[in-house]
Every structure is written in structure tokens, then in C-alpha cells.
Amino acid sequence: MASRSRHSPSEVQGTTPVEQAVARVTLRNSFAHPYDSAIAAARTCYAPRLISPEEITDKQRTTIGAATFYAGHHTVYQHAHFEFGLENVSRQFVWSFLHAHPFYNSEQQSQRYVRLDRALAYIPPLGGSFGVAEKELFERAVARAWSAYHELTTLLKDDARRILAEIWNIGTMSHPRRIEKVERQAEKRAIEVARYVLPVAAATTMVHTLSGVVLHRLWRMQAASDTPTEARAVIGEMVARVREVDAQFFDRFDNGPLEELCEWQESPSSNGEKQAQEFDAKLAGRTSLLVDYSPAAPRVLAQSYRAVVGLSEAECPDHEALDRMLNPARNPYRLETLNVGVHAPLMRPLQHANFTFAKRLSHSADSQDQRHRMVPGSRPLLVLTDTVHPDFIAPMLIRENRLAREVYERAVQDAWAAKNELLDRGVPREFALYLLPNAKAIRLVESGSLLHLLHKWTMRTCFNAQEEIYQASMEEEAQVRGALPELARYIGPPCYVRAGIATPICTEGSHFCGVKVWQEFPEIERRI
């Protein structure tokens, strides 16, 4: 399958030519006999020895396969894993469907660090009842967005260079390698912010691994997103690749996709302005608001700890139990970069304190935030929450540069205008929404246990974290400190947690931000 094709209609004056992203799905690695391995695993449950896939008979494939699959005993199909290469799929598809659940692993091309010189994007099938005009309108909007991206990259680079040079004390007499490092980082900071104007139709490439049962679920639920057309195509190709290895892994079962989903029938309104205003009013200017938590968390955590180690309250009072779990000087698991919390008996009690936050992030930031899969969120269906008027987030570098702000706001206005025009022409909302920029505001509710939030806050209060997720994490940590101060004493970035205890103090190595955050956290100011 070709990876892209040139579309000349979009080559209009002053814009970037658009290339249509054609998805390519390859199966990089898989089990040799996934179906027979599943049946052998099922047989092993009731056998006095380990059953091998080579022993499975056709009768067992039929009887045990049906008995396990249709009764919901799906763990046997979880053993088989499939490693896919996904090329030229849209960011919207990844956010709305592929990463909207916790059971996967992806290594995805970064828009933060990879400069996107080519306007490569998913172009929805606007044929049929729609003419060439709608397709050209779509492509012109994509081209304008890419032109704004290039313009912003140029406008923001000087600001980023100046700020980084001040942070790292770089002058004209500094070593050429240090000056070169600032130049590289300034370029990265510029494209990181400029990417906010790119459409969510922008193509991405990734390595994506999941288990057999998850692939069955994706096949079943392929219409459950803002991108059902693209999902059907991509998931269909993934299933086809697995069938080439072992057709019976799917063909043994009548597990067809669900098409009539209740979500589309529950909310007839497609204008999200009112809900957005109500949500934002409750946030009152915050990025993230603590809306619920476990008031008895300190007591429950202490009781849970004592249950693990076999101590009485007299032997280990609550404050002592909490200190043993949370103090990195006493709990070396807090210093592990491997995130061993769920494996460490000392850390597991932290799962019993839970917190819920209402958040407002850009599409771009939330695409990273949702990768913290153990802190799941209820994310919106944009098809049901679309707004007529621009609804977006502006990063700090944009807000502080007048020319960049003008380009940025114009690009966002253009994107919304093109999206609205497509809707006025009768184009399905699913297709029109691909023109929304990465800056599009996403409102969600997110919950997690202290164990998993602790990991997230450690990673995302680092100055290298994405700006919005950093801001959200700082606000969350501050609100938890206010509500339950005994739990927040040892929360902060790696350099704060490790200060005076372990070396290296910064776990980012050569990517050290250049700021001694550990000396002033949480009062220290982030400038870029």
C-alpha cells in the first residue's frame, strides 16, 4: 500500500502543498500460533501438566474456543500479542480511539521534537454526494494551517533562544557546543508551540502493540469514537494482518463490529457552547480542579500499611506509616525510575487514596496526558461537543509575543471558519472536525489513585514536561497539599524528591532543564 499521494488542488498561492496520508499497517512481530496457544492455555487450567499448542486438536479448537470466548473467559486470548507498525494515521484517530483505553503500548512520532516540513494529513472521503469544492476547501485549510506553523516556528525561535540563553547563562564567549545546544533547544521549543495550529488531521506514525483480546475489542467497538471511518479502515487492516498469520484467531468467532451505539442517541444536540461555559465556570481559571477525593485517605493508607507489614497502631502510628511510604529517604522505591509501585508491597497501600480532577487542556496536551493510562479520564466526543466559535488554548510563548499571537489567533479562526463552512455544506461532522487545530480545548474528568498520580506528578512537575500538563500537575499537587497536607509533603519532580538522597539528582541526564528546581519547588517560576 502506498504511503502517500500528491494532491495538486491544494497548491494555492502562499500555502504549503498538501499530501494525503494513506495509512499503512504492517505486523512487525506476533506469536507463531496465537489461536492454538490460547486453547492450550485454556486446557492447562484443567490439566495436571503444561499443555503445548502442538497438542491442540480441531475438536478442541471448536469446543474450547467457543466455550471460552462466548462465556467471557477472554484471558486466554490475552497471551498473544501483536506488534504493529502504523504509518500515516491521523492524530485525531489516535486521540479519539487508539489511545482512548489503557491496554496498549505505543511509541509515537513526536510533534514536540520532530519538525513537520511536509503537510501530510488525513483527507476524509469527501467524494460521493460532495464535490471537488469540499475537498479543495478542506485541503486549503490544512495548507493554511501548515503555513501558519512555519511562520510561528520562525517568530518564536528568537524568544525561545533568548529565554534559554538567560536560563543557562549563555553569552557570546560561551563554548560553541553550549551555544549550539541552545540553538537546538530553541528550535525544539519553537516547533513544540507552533504545532498548536496544526490540524488534528495531521499524520503520525507509531509502533503499536496490544494483546489479542484488545484487538478483538477494537474490532467490536470501531465505531465508538469521533473517527469511525478511519477506525474501520485501520482496525480492518490490523485484523487482516493477524488473519494472514492465523485466520482462525478471528474467523472462529462471530464477533462483528457494533454500529448502533447508544452514545449517538443520548445527546441530540451538537453545539457544545453551553456545556463548555458551565465547565469553565467551575474551573474558575484553573487548568485542573480537584472535584473529589478520599477525606479519610491518610487514615486508610496507614491502616493498609500496617496490614501489609503486620504492625499494630501502637507500634506504627498513622504519621509513621505515612512517612515510611512517602518519604524517599526511607522508601527507596520512590527513587526508582522503573516505576515499580504496583509490585512493591510497601507502595500498594497508596492505591486506596483516590482523587478526581476536572481539567481543560488542548487536544495536543491531552494527547500526551492520556498516555498516563493508570489515571483514566472521561474525554469528550467532539462530534457531540463541537462549538461554532473558536474554543482553544494559547501557550505561554504565544501569549507573550504580539506578532506570534496575531498569527496564532488568525490560524485558529481560519480553522474554525473552514470547519463551519464544511458543516454548512452538509459535510458530516466527523470529517469536518479533522480541521480543528491541536489548540482545541478538551474538557475532561480524570481520576487516579495516589500511587499512580504520584508517578505522574513526579514526571510532569519536571520543567521538561509539556507546559499544560506541568501546569495541571502543579495545580493538582497544590490542591492535594491544601486538602491533605500529610500526603503532599514528598510530592515533586525527580530533582526535588532525590535532593540530598540520591545521585544523579536529575534523572534527565543531558536533557537537564538547566534550572535548580529542587531549591525552590514549588514556588519556582517556569519561564518556557
Backbone torsions as a table, in degrees:
resi	resn	phi	psi	omega
1	MET	NA	132.1	-179.5
2	ALA	-65.2	149.9	-177.4
3	SER	-88.6	-21.5	-179.9
4	ARG	-164.8	164.1	173.9
5	SER	-143.0	147.2	-176.5
6	ARG	-80.7	138.5	178.4
7	HIS	-120.4	101.4	-176.5
8	SER	-69.6	-27.5	-178.2
9	PRO	-57.8	-23.6	-176.9
10	SER	-84.3	-5.4	-176.8
11	GLU	-80.2	74.8	-179.5
12	VAL	-99.3	163.7	-175.8
13	GLN	-58.2	126.8	174.5
14	GLY	79.7	10.0	179.5
15	THR	-124.0	169.7	-179.7
16	THR	-89.0	131.8	177.6
17	PRO	-61.4	138.3	-176.2
18	VAL	-98.8	135.8	174.0
19	GLU	-109.1	133.6	178.0
20	GLN	-77.8	125.2	177.7
21	ALA	-78.5	121.0	176.7
22	VAL	-107.4	115.5	-174.4
23	ALA	-60.9	140.6	175.4
24	ARG	-130.1	124.5	-177.2
25	VAL	-116.8	122.0	176.1
26	THR	-123.7	147.0	175.2
27	LEU	-98.3	105.2	-174.2
28	ARG	-78.4	-39.5	-179.2
29	ASN	-150.0	147.9	177.7
30	SER	-162.9	170.1	173.0
31	PHE	-71.2	148.8	180.0
32	ALA	-69.2	-40.5	-177.0
33	HIS	-134.3	70.4	-172.4
34	PRO	-61.1	-40.1	-176.9
35	TYR	-71.3	-48.8	179.3
36	ASP	-63.4	-32.6	176.4
37	SER	-64.2	-38.3	178.4
38	ALA	-64.9	-45.0	-179.4
39	ILE	-66.6	-37.6	177.3
40	ALA	-64.7	-38.0	177.0
41	ALA	-64.1	-40.9	178.7
42	ALA	-63.5	-43.2	179.7
43	ARG	-64.0	-34.2	-177.8
44	THR	-61.8	-29.6	179.7
45	CYS	-59.1	-28.4	-174.0
46	TYR	-120.5	20.7	-179.0
47	ALA	-118.5	153.1	178.9
48	PRO	-77.8	-0.1	-179.4
49	ARG	-147.5	175.0	178.3
50	LEU	-77.3	127.8	179.8
51	ILE	-95.0	134.5	-179.6
52	SER	-97.5	155.8	179.6
53	PRO	-59.2	-29.6	-177.9
54	GLU	-66.8	-18.1	-178.0
55	GLU	-85.8	-8.9	-172.0
56	ILE	-74.5	132.3	179.0
57	THR	-97.9	166.0	180.0
58	ASP	-66.5	-34.5	176.9
59	LYS	-61.9	-41.4	178.8
60	GLN	-67.1	-35.7	177.0
61	ARG	-59.4	-38.4	-178.1
62	THR	-77.8	-51.8	-173.1
63	THR	-74.9	-49.3	-178.4
64	ILE	-70.6	-37.1	178.4
65	GLY	-59.0	-49.8	179.8
66	ALA	-65.3	-42.4	-176.7
67	ALA	-62.6	-39.3	-178.6
68	THR	-78.9	-45.9	-173.5
69	PHE	-67.5	-49.9	-174.1
70	TYR	-77.5	-18.8	176.5
71	ALA	-87.3	-4.9	178.8
72	GLY	87.5	13.6	177.9
73	HIS	-88.7	72.2	-167.2
74	HIS	-91.8	-2.1	-178.4
75	THR	-61.8	-27.0	-179.0
76	VAL	-66.9	-25.1	179.5
77	TYR	-89.8	0.6	179.3
78	GLN	-87.8	-16.3	-179.5
79	HIS	-65.5	-42.4	179.9
80	ALA	-71.3	129.3	176.0
81	HIS	-120.2	151.1	-178.0
82	PHE	-129.8	125.8	179.8
83	GLU	-103.6	112.3	-177.3
84	PHE	-104.0	149.6	164.6
85	GLY	-102.8	119.0	179.7
86	LEU	-113.0	117.5	-179.6
87	GLU	-116.0	140.2	172.8
88	ASN	61.7	42.0	169.4
89	VAL	-100.1	155.8	-174.5
90	SER	-80.3	153.7	174.2
91	ARG	-63.5	-33.0	178.7
92	GLN	-64.7	-43.3	177.7
93	PHE	-62.3	-43.0	-179.3
94	VAL	-63.1	-47.5	-177.9
95	TRP	-68.0	-45.8	-171.7
96	SER	-78.5	-25.2	-173.9
97	PHE	-130.9	-56.4	-168.6
98	LEU	-67.7	-33.8	179.9
99	HIS	-108.1	15.6	-176.1
100	ALA	-87.7	15.4	178.3
101	HIS	-144.5	166.6	-172.9
102	PRO	-91.1	-6.2	-165.7
103	PHE	-102.9	69.0	-179.4
104	TYR	-160.8	172.9	167.6
105	ASN	-140.4	131.6	-179.3
106	SER	-131.5	143.2	165.9
107	GLU	-121.0	106.7	-167.5
108	GLN	-112.0	143.7	175.2
109	GLN	-55.6	130.2	-174.1
110	SER	-91.2	126.9	170.4
111	GLN	-77.0	-16.7	179.0
112	ARG	-71.4	-34.5	-170.0
113	TYR	-120.8	-7.0	178.7
114	VAL	-110.0	118.2	178.9
115	ARG	-72.5	128.2	-175.6
116	LEU	-101.2	86.1	-177.5
117	ASP	-76.1	-30.7	-179.8
118	ARG	-93.2	137.2	176.6
119	ALA	-84.4	82.9	-178.4
120	LEU	-106.4	117.3	-172.5
121	ALA	-147.3	155.9	173.6
122	TYR	-71.6	124.6	176.5
123	ILE	-108.1	110.7	-177.1
124	PRO	-63.6	158.7	-179.0
125	PRO	-72.7	89.3	-176.6
126	LEU	-94.8	23.1	176.7
127	GLY	-82.8	-153.6	178.5
128	GLY	68.5	-119.5	-177.4
129	SER	-74.5	-9.9	178.5
130	PHE	-103.8	143.7	-176.2
131	GLY	-93.5	-171.7	179.8
132	VAL	-62.8	-30.7	-175.7
133	ALA	-60.0	-41.8	-179.2
134	GLU	-66.5	-39.5	178.9
135	LYS	-66.2	-42.0	178.6
136	GLU	-65.3	-38.7	177.0
137	LEU	-59.8	-44.8	179.3
138	PHE	-60.7	-48.3	-176.0
139	GLU	-67.9	-36.4	177.2
140	ARG	-63.7	-38.2	178.5
141	ALA	-64.7	-41.8	177.2
142	VAL	-63.1	-43.3	-179.4
143	ALA	-62.7	-42.7	178.6
144	ARG	-63.0	-39.4	179.1
145	ALA	-61.9	-42.1	-179.8
146	TRP	-67.8	-36.3	176.7
147	SER	-63.6	-40.7	176.7
148	ALA	-64.1	-38.3	177.4
149	TYR	-59.1	-46.7	179.2
150	HIS	-65.3	-40.5	-179.5
151	GLU	-65.1	-42.7	179.6
152	LEU	-66.6	-37.8	178.5
153	THR	-57.2	-43.2	178.8
154	THR	-68.0	-43.8	-177.2
155	LEU	-66.2	-33.0	-172.6
156	LEU	-90.4	-17.8	-173.1
157	LYS	-63.2	-41.0	-179.6
158	ASP	-63.6	-42.1	178.5
159	ASP	-61.7	-45.2	-179.4
160	ALA	-63.9	-41.3	180.0
161	ARG	-62.5	-44.3	-178.8
162	ARG	-62.8	-46.3	-178.7
163	ILE	-64.6	-44.6	-179.4
164	LEU	-65.7	-38.3	178.9
165	ALA	-63.6	-38.1	177.3
166	GLU	-67.5	-41.9	-179.4
167	ILE	-63.8	-42.2	-174.9
168	TRP	-95.5	7.6	178.3
169	ASN	55.3	49.8	-179.6
170	ILE	-95.2	126.9	176.3
171	GLY	-126.5	-178.5	-178.6
172	THR	-64.3	-21.3	-178.7
173	MET	-95.2	3.5	-179.1
174	SER	-69.5	160.5	179.9
175	HIS	-61.0	138.3	-178.5
176	PRO	-54.0	-32.5	179.9
177	ARG	-68.1	-36.3	177.5
178	ARG	-68.4	-39.6	177.3
179	ILE	-64.7	-40.4	178.6
180	GLU	-64.1	-38.4	178.8
181	LYS	-63.2	-42.3	177.7
182	VAL	-61.2	-41.0	-179.6
183	GLU	-62.4	-43.2	179.0
184	ARG	-64.3	-44.8	-177.7
185	GLN	-68.8	-34.0	177.7
186	ALA	-64.0	-40.7	177.0
187	GLU	-61.4	-43.7	-179.7
188	LYS	-65.0	-42.3	179.3
189	ARG	-63.9	-37.4	-178.7
190	ALA	-66.5	-46.4	-179.0
191	ILE	-72.2	-28.3	177.6
192	GLU	-60.9	-40.5	-179.3
193	VAL	-82.5	-40.4	-178.8
194	ALA	-61.3	-27.9	-176.8
195	ARG	-63.5	-15.4	-179.7
196	TYR	-60.3	-23.8	-178.9
197	VAL	-91.1	-8.9	178.7
198	LEU	-67.9	147.0	179.9
199	PRO	-74.2	153.7	177.4
200	VAL	-70.7	-5.0	171.6
201	ALA	-74.8	-12.3	-177.4
202	ALA	-53.6	139.3	-176.1
203	ALA	-80.2	150.4	175.3
204	THR	-140.2	164.0	-178.3
205	THR	-133.1	144.2	-176.4
206	MET	-157.0	163.0	164.2
207	VAL	-99.6	125.9	-172.6
208	HIS	-131.5	119.9	-176.5
209	THR	-119.9	135.2	176.7
210	LEU	-151.4	166.5	-179.2
211	SER	-84.4	167.0	-179.9
212	GLY	-61.8	-39.0	-178.7
213	VAL	-69.1	-34.7	177.3
214	VAL	-67.0	-38.9	177.2
215	LEU	-63.6	-37.7	174.6
216	HIS	-61.1	-41.3	-179.6
217	ARG	-66.6	-41.8	178.6
218	LEU	-63.6	-38.3	177.1
219	TRP	-62.4	-41.8	-178.9
220	ARG	-68.7	-38.1	-170.7
221	MET	-107.4	24.3	-172.3
222	GLN	-63.2	-18.4	178.5
223	ALA	-89.5	-1.9	-172.9
224	ALA	-89.1	61.1	178.1
225	SER	-165.2	-178.6	173.9
226	ASP	-77.9	-6.5	-172.1
227	THR	-128.0	52.5	-174.8
228	PRO	-61.9	-35.3	-179.4
229	THR	-65.1	-48.4	178.6
230	GLU	-66.6	-38.7	179.4
231	ALA	-61.7	-43.8	179.4
232	ARG	-59.1	-41.0	-178.3
233	ALA	-68.4	-48.1	-174.7
234	VAL	-72.7	-48.2	179.9
235	ILE	-64.9	-35.6	175.7
236	GLY	-59.3	-40.7	177.5
237	GLU	-68.5	-37.6	178.1
238	MET	-62.9	-45.0	178.4
239	VAL	-64.5	-38.7	178.8
240	ALA	-62.2	-39.3	179.0
241	ARG	-65.5	-38.1	178.6
242	VAL	-68.5	-39.6	177.9
243	ARG	-61.0	-30.9	177.8
244	GLU	-66.8	-28.9	177.7
245	VAL	-84.1	-44.0	-176.8
246	ASP	-157.3	92.3	-174.1
247	ALA	-59.6	-33.2	-174.1
248	GLN	-70.4	-14.7	178.6
249	PHE	-60.6	-27.6	174.5
250	PHE	-112.5	-38.5	-170.9
251	ASP	-71.9	-16.4	178.0
252	ARG	-71.0	-15.8	-173.8
253	PHE	-124.7	145.6	174.5
254	ASP	-92.2	81.0	-174.3
255	ASN	-119.3	65.0	-176.6
256	GLY	-73.3	158.4	179.4
257	PRO	-64.6	144.4	171.9
258	LEU	-82.4	130.2	-178.9
259	GLU	-111.6	-37.7	-179.2
260	GLU	-90.0	89.0	-176.3
261	LEU	-94.4	140.1	-175.4
262	CYS	-67.0	-25.0	-179.1
263	GLU	-57.3	-37.2	-176.2
264	TRP	-74.9	-13.7	-178.2
265	GLN	-101.6	-14.3	-175.4
266	GLU	-80.2	-30.5	-172.8
267	SER	-126.3	90.1	-178.6
268	PRO	-67.5	-24.7	-179.2
269	SER	-74.9	142.7	178.3
270	SER	-121.3	16.7	178.6
271	ASN	-112.0	113.2	-172.7
272	GLY	-96.3	9.6	-176.7
273	GLU	-57.4	-46.7	-175.3
274	LYS	-64.7	-45.3	179.6
275	GLN	-64.4	-39.7	-179.9
276	ALA	-63.2	-43.2	179.8
277	GLN	-63.9	-41.1	179.3
278	GLU	-64.9	-43.6	179.7
279	PHE	-62.1	-48.2	-177.0
280	ASP	-66.6	-32.9	178.2
281	ALA	-61.8	-37.7	178.8
282	LYS	-71.2	-32.2	177.4
283	LEU	-68.5	-30.7	177.8
284	ALA	52.8	46.8	175.9
285	GLY	91.1	-9.3	179.2
286	ARG	-80.1	160.3	168.9
287	THR	-83.1	-37.3	-177.8
288	SER	-140.5	133.8	-177.5
289	LEU	-122.5	126.9	174.7
290	LEU	-70.1	114.1	-177.0
291	VAL	-108.6	-15.3	178.3
292	ASP	-162.7	147.1	176.2
293	TYR	-159.7	175.0	-178.5
294	SER	-92.2	101.1	-177.0
295	PRO	-60.0	-32.0	-178.3
296	ALA	-90.3	14.4	-173.6
297	ALA	-52.9	-49.4	-177.6
298	PRO	-57.2	-43.0	-179.8
299	ARG	-66.0	-43.9	-179.1
300	VAL	-65.5	-41.7	178.5
301	LEU	-61.7	-43.1	179.4
302	ALA	-63.4	-44.1	177.4
303	GLN	-60.7	-40.8	-179.8
304	SER	-65.1	-40.3	178.3
305	TYR	-62.3	-45.4	-178.9
306	ARG	-63.6	-32.3	177.9
307	ALA	-66.9	-32.7	-179.8
308	VAL	-72.4	-44.9	-172.4
309	VAL	-97.9	-1.8	174.8
310	GLY	73.3	40.6	179.7
311	LEU	-115.5	152.8	175.4
312	SER	-87.9	167.4	178.8
313	GLU	-65.7	-33.8	178.1
314	ALA	-64.7	-37.0	-180.0
315	GLU	-77.5	-27.9	-176.7
316	CYS	-144.8	86.7	179.5
317	PRO	-61.2	167.8	-176.2
318	ASP	-55.5	-47.4	-176.2
319	HIS	-63.2	-34.2	178.1
320	GLU	-70.1	-42.6	179.1
321	ALA	-61.4	-44.4	179.6
322	LEU	-63.9	-40.0	-179.8
323	ASP	-66.4	-37.9	178.3
324	ARG	-64.6	-32.6	-179.1
325	MET	-83.2	-38.3	-168.5
326	LEU	-101.5	-24.0	-176.6
327	ASN	-77.1	112.9	-178.1
328	PRO	-64.0	-20.9	176.8
329	ALA	-71.5	-21.3	-179.7
330	ARG	-110.0	-21.3	-178.1
331	ASN	-118.7	95.8	-176.9
332	PRO	-64.1	-17.2	176.6
333	TYR	-62.1	-26.6	179.5
334	ARG	-66.3	-18.3	-177.4
335	LEU	-97.7	-4.8	-179.1
336	GLU	-73.3	133.3	175.0
337	THR	-86.9	-10.0	-178.0
338	LEU	-80.7	-6.5	179.3
339	ASN	56.6	67.5	-175.5
340	VAL	-93.6	13.8	-171.5
341	GLY	-52.3	-45.7	-176.8
342	VAL	-70.7	-13.9	179.6
343	HIS	-97.1	-14.4	-174.9
344	ALA	-95.3	116.3	179.0
345	PRO	-53.8	-32.8	-179.5
346	LEU	-67.5	-26.5	-175.5
347	MET	-95.9	-23.6	-174.1
348	ARG	-59.1	-32.2	177.3
349	PRO	-57.3	-24.1	-178.6
350	LEU	-66.9	-9.2	176.9
351	GLN	-72.9	-13.4	-173.9
352	HIS	-90.9	-2.3	173.4
353	ALA	-106.6	122.7	-174.6
354	ASN	-123.7	147.7	-176.5
355	PHE	-136.4	142.0	179.2
356	THR	-124.6	133.8	-177.9
357	PHE	-126.3	140.9	167.2
358	ALA	-95.0	132.4	-170.8
359	LYS	-135.7	153.9	173.6
360	ARG	-132.2	111.6	-178.9
361	LEU	-130.6	162.0	171.7
362	SER	-72.5	159.9	175.4
363	HIS	-54.9	-40.4	-178.7
364	SER	-65.0	-47.0	-179.6
365	ALA	-68.0	-40.6	-178.3
366	ASP	-67.6	-27.2	176.1
367	SER	-62.1	-29.4	174.7
368	GLN	-85.5	-39.5	-178.7
369	ASP	-59.9	-38.0	-176.7
370	GLN	-70.7	-11.6	176.8
371	ARG	-71.0	-14.9	171.6
372	HIS	-79.5	79.9	-166.6
373	ARG	-70.2	-18.4	178.0
374	MET	-87.4	4.2	171.7
375	VAL	-122.9	74.0	-171.1
376	PRO	-72.4	155.2	-179.2
377	GLY	-130.9	157.3	172.0
378	SER	-96.8	98.4	-174.9
379	ARG	-95.6	150.9	-173.4
380	PRO	-74.8	150.4	163.3
381	LEU	-83.9	112.3	-175.7
382	LEU	-65.5	-27.2	176.9
383	VAL	-60.4	-30.3	-178.1
384	LEU	-98.5	-10.1	-176.0
385	THR	-123.8	16.8	-179.0
386	ASP	-60.3	147.4	178.1
387	THR	-118.7	145.2	178.1
388	VAL	-71.2	-38.1	-177.3
389	HIS	-94.7	150.4	179.8
390	PRO	-54.6	135.2	-175.1
391	ASP	-139.1	97.0	-166.4
392	PHE	-147.9	167.9	177.1
393	ILE	-109.5	141.1	176.2
394	ALA	-116.4	121.3	179.4
395	PRO	-66.7	166.3	-174.9
396	MET	-61.0	-46.0	-179.1
397	LEU	-60.5	-35.7	178.1
398	ILE	-66.9	-46.4	-176.4
399	ARG	-62.2	-28.8	-173.4
400	GLU	-96.8	4.2	179.7
401	ASN	-125.3	110.6	-172.7
402	ARG	-58.8	-48.2	-178.6
403	LEU	-64.1	-42.8	178.9
404	ALA	-63.7	-38.7	180.0
405	ARG	-63.7	-38.9	178.5
406	GLU	-64.8	-44.7	177.8
407	VAL	-62.9	-43.1	-177.6
408	TYR	-62.2	-50.3	-177.5
409	GLU	-66.1	-35.8	176.7
410	ARG	-65.0	-41.2	-180.0
411	ALA	-64.1	-41.6	179.0
412	VAL	-65.5	-44.1	177.8
413	GLN	-60.0	-42.4	179.0
414	ASP	-61.0	-42.7	-178.7
415	ALA	-62.6	-45.3	-179.7
416	TRP	-66.6	-38.8	-179.8
417	ALA	-63.8	-41.9	179.0
418	ALA	-66.4	-41.8	177.8
419	LYS	-60.8	-46.0	-179.6
420	ASN	-64.9	-37.2	179.1
421	GLU	-65.6	-40.6	176.4
422	LEU	-60.5	-42.2	178.6
423	LEU	-63.3	-40.8	178.3
424	ASP	-62.4	-27.8	179.7
425	ARG	-85.7	1.3	177.5
426	GLY	91.0	8.0	177.5
427	VAL	-68.1	135.7	179.2
428	PRO	-55.2	141.1	-179.1
429	ARG	-57.2	-36.1	177.4
430	GLU	-50.6	-43.4	-176.7
431	PHE	-79.8	-41.4	-177.9
432	ALA	-62.9	-34.2	-175.6
433	LEU	-68.3	-15.2	175.8
434	TYR	-62.3	-18.8	179.5
435	LEU	-81.9	-11.5	178.6
436	LEU	-59.2	142.8	-180.0
437	PRO	-80.0	162.3	173.5
438	ASN	-55.1	-23.0	-178.9
439	ALA	-71.3	-12.9	-178.1
440	LYS	-48.6	129.9	-179.4
441	ALA	-74.8	130.1	177.7
442	ILE	-113.4	125.6	178.4
443	ARG	-108.6	127.7	-174.9
444	LEU	-145.8	165.3	172.4
445	VAL	-119.3	130.5	-170.4
446	GLU	-131.4	137.0	-179.1
447	SER	-131.1	150.9	176.0
448	GLY	-164.5	160.5	174.8
449	SER	-81.5	161.8	178.5
450	LEU	-59.2	-34.7	179.9
451	LEU	-57.5	-50.1	-175.4
452	HIS	-82.0	-31.5	174.3
453	LEU	-66.8	-34.4	179.0
454	LEU	-59.6	-44.3	177.1
455	HIS	-63.6	-45.2	-178.9
456	LYS	-62.2	-46.4	-178.4
457	TRP	-65.7	-33.3	177.5
458	THR	-64.1	-43.5	-178.6
459	MET	-75.1	-36.0	-168.7
460	ARG	-99.9	0.9	169.0
461	THR	-97.8	5.6	171.7
462	CYS	-74.4	144.1	-179.1
463	PHE	-65.5	-15.5	177.0
464	ASN	-81.2	-9.3	-179.3
465	ALA	-69.4	156.0	176.5
466	GLN	-57.1	140.0	-170.3
467	GLU	-52.6	-50.0	-176.1
468	GLU	-69.6	-39.7	179.9
469	ILE	-68.0	-35.7	173.8
470	TYR	-59.6	-48.6	-178.8
471	GLN	-61.1	-44.5	178.7
472	ALA	-61.4	-43.8	-178.3
473	SER	-65.4	-39.4	178.1
474	MET	-64.7	-41.1	178.6
475	GLU	-66.1	-40.3	179.8
476	GLU	-65.0	-45.6	-179.8
477	GLU	-62.3	-40.2	179.8
478	ALA	-65.7	-39.6	-179.7
479	GLN	-70.1	-36.1	175.5
480	VAL	-67.2	-38.4	177.6
481	ARG	-62.5	-37.9	179.1
482	GLY	-70.4	-37.5	-177.6
483	ALA	-80.7	-42.6	-176.3
484	LEU	-137.1	74.7	-172.7
485	PRO	-59.0	-27.7	-178.6
486	GLU	-68.7	-15.8	179.7
487	LEU	-94.6	-19.2	-170.1
488	ALA	-101.2	2.2	-175.1
489	ARG	-61.2	-34.5	-174.6
490	TYR	-112.7	30.5	178.3
491	ILE	-102.1	133.2	178.2
492	GLY	168.8	-178.6	-178.5
493	PRO	-67.4	167.7	-177.9
494	PRO	-53.6	-40.2	-177.6
495	CYS	-65.9	-31.3	178.1
496	TYR	-75.0	-42.8	-178.6
497	VAL	-67.0	-35.0	-174.3
498	ARG	-92.1	-10.1	-173.9
499	ALA	-56.0	124.7	178.3
500	GLY	74.2	3.8	-175.8
501	ILE	-119.0	-46.3	-173.0
502	ALA	-139.0	156.5	173.4
503	THR	-125.0	148.9	-3.6
504	PRO	-69.9	150.9	-178.4
505	ILE	-70.8	-31.5	175.3
506	CYS	-107.0	125.0	-177.8
507	THR	-85.8	-0.1	-178.0
508	GLU	-85.2	-5.4	177.7
509	GLY	60.0	-126.4	-177.9
510	SER	-66.7	-11.7	179.0
511	HIS	-91.8	13.3	176.5
512	PHE	-48.9	132.5	-174.1
513	CYS	-70.2	-15.6	179.4
514	GLY	91.9	-1.1	-178.1
515	VAL	-116.2	133.6	179.5
516	LYS	-82.4	74.0	-174.9
517	VAL	-59.2	-36.7	-174.8
518	TRP	-60.8	-19.2	-177.5
519	GLN	-80.6	-23.4	-174.3
520	GLU	-131.8	3.7	-177.8
521	PHE	-60.9	137.2	4.2
522	PRO	-96.7	8.6	-175.1
523	GLU	-78.4	-15.4	-174.0
524	ILE	-61.8	144.5	-177.4
525	GLU	-91.1	134.1	172.5
526	ARG	-94.4	127.9	-173.9
527	ARG	-104.7	-15.1	-176.2
528	ILE	-151.6	NA	NA
